[in-house]
Amino acid sequence: MPNDDSKNVVPMQTTPKILIAGGSVRAATDSAQRGGWQVIAYDQYGDLDLQELSIWQSLPAETENWSLDPTHVEHVQGWTYTGPFENWPADAVKFFEQADKCSIPLLGVTPQLLKRIRDPRFLQETIASINGKPLAVILPGHTATSASRPATQVDPSQIQEWIRKPLHSGGGFNVREVSQANFTEESFHLSLDELEYLQEKVHGVPQSCIFMASSSRVARIGWTEGLIGTPWGKYGYRGSAGPITVPPAIDELACSLANAIVKATGLSGILGIDGIRCEESWRPIEINPRYTASCEILEGTVGHPPSLMDLHLKAWQSELMPPCFKNASASSGGKTAEKSSCQSASGDHLQRPHFGCKQIVYAGETFLAPDLSALWLKSDSHRSPVIADIPIPGSLISSGHPVCTLFGWGSSIADARRQCSEHWSQLTTHFPALKLD
């Protein structure tokens, strides 16, 4: 009788598969791959490096008659999204419905909860609930008079400068300034398009904080500084630099706010909070409950998890903090927020730089993309990326649209910015005929 060795057979290990959708998903795909995931990518660019990393499919601008390709969803463990899906509610619902038909779970915030989290009033009300200083916001169709306004709201008549923001946009697109002198309190809401709102303007520098959340705790990952100014607006997203250090009081405020958001919503995974640093204060302006553009700067630097997407997906899968975060929490009392226990790996300082900077290159005119994959960049960053979001050679890039992303790394933020500038100079020198911004 033959021996039954079935008990000694080691089960075959398969690579987990995730579907990632969004406007541009290259960075999130790169992160997921570092975490050991195979990626099916749906986005609107299909950059060369993204197609090398994943099974790529085009995400059409109009999704009304669109459906998932059934050949791509077999054995998929779930799907998640990047920006600006949170500002495309119809597309988010459509994708959610398509994935649900294929029994693919969403590893992220549902469209219903996303609508609540992205309501500008929710953030400011949550800030008020932790005794913070909320910003005034006015949505189309309604504004409270001074007599009926709750104590937590700011009196619009006292605000001199406003920012006019689209409800369904991304990356600072079409954000513009408005003067209070143009309105009376009763006419604020009448001046708004139904898809935009007003937010009190704050003068300062964009600074963002990334958290990792679960049902039991919130861990602060790190801070970055935003770079703004694009061909289509002074508030357009240009890039990020970091990690940066903020005063303890600001860090404490951000941690308390993150805890309050998670408690109110039950969300898991990555939580990004954008704000404006004004002298010794920090005024939160937006919540992004997904992988954000600044995440890859933290991932690329020493002392931070190398794959936030892996932690994000696992947090949603189990609703528990991934094991390496079990001793971490974001403070909501008088203590300083702790770093996660997985942020310092053995020998990490030998493999990753301490600081990083990324800068998006935009087209100053319409042109056909050259071959940016050629080894034209000279860099001392042996392990860190130098260029990403590389367009397909010969593809049409319209004026004002992104061309690629350049990186710089170093022992200080100044060094990282300097190296990024050097890469910009090399790009313009190598392709002098291109008008770049």
PEJOQUI-V154625 format. One record per backbone hydrogen bond with DSSP energy under -0.5 kcal/mol. CO is the residue of the C=O (numbers start at 1). NH is the residue of the N-H. If there is no record, write none. Layout:
co;nh
CO;NH
CO;NH
//
This chain:
co;nh
3;5
5;8
6;9
9;11
16;38
17;77
17;78
18;20
18;40
19;80
20;42
21;82
23;44
25;29
26;30
27;31
28;32
29;33
30;34
31;35
32;37
33;36
38;18
39;41
39;55
40;20
41;43
41;57
42;22
43;59
47;51
48;52
49;53
50;54
54;56
55;41
57;43
58;60
61;63
63;66
68;70
69;72
69;73
70;73
73;76
78;19
79;107
80;21
81;291
82;85
83;23
83;24
84;87
85;88
88;92
89;93
90;94
91;95
92;96
93;97
94;98
95;99
96;100
97;101
98;102
99;104
100;103
103;105
105;79
105;107
106;108
110;114
111;115
112;116
113;117
114;118
116;119
119;122
119;123
120;124
121;125
122;126
123;127
124;128
125;129
126;130
127;130
127;132
128;131
132;134
136;200
138;198
139;142
145;148
145;149
150;153
154;156
155;158
156;159
158;160
160;180
161;201
162;178
163;165
163;199
164;176
165;197
170;173
171;237
172;175
176;164
178;162
179;182
180;183
184;187
184;188
185;188
187;191
188;191
189;141
189;192
193;196
195;167
195;168
196;140
197;165
198;138
199;163
205;277
206;226
207;275
208;224
209;273
210;221
210;222
211;271
212;219
213;269
217;214
218;330
219;212
219;221
222;210
223;243
223;244
224;208
225;241
227;238
227;239
230;233
232;174
233;230
233;236
236;229
238;360
239;227
240;358
241;225
242;356
244;223
247;250
247;251
248;252
249;253
250;254
251;255
252;256
253;257
254;258
255;259
256;260
257;261
258;262
259;263
260;264
261;265
262;266
269;213
271;211
272;288
273;209
274;285
274;286
275;207
276;278
276;283
277;205
277;279
278;281
281;278
282;284
283;276
286;274
288;272
288;290
291;83
292;295
294;297
294;298
295;299
296;300
298;301
300;353
301;304
307;311
308;312
309;313
310;314
311;315
312;316
313;317
314;318
315;319
319;215
322;325
323;326
324;341
325;328
329;331
329;338
338;220
340;343
343;345
345;348
347;350
347;351
348;351
348;352
353;302
355;410
356;242
357;408
358;240
359;406
361;403
361;404
362;437
363;400
367;397
369;394
370;372
371;374
374;376
377;379
380;382
386;407
388;405
390;48
392;395
395;369
396;398
397;367
398;401
401;363
403;391
404;361
405;388
406;359
408;357
410;354
410;355
412;416
413;417
414;418
415;419
416;420
417;421
418;422
419;423
420;424
421;425
422;426
423;427
424;428
425;429
426;430
427;431
429;432
431;434
434;436
435;364
435;365
//
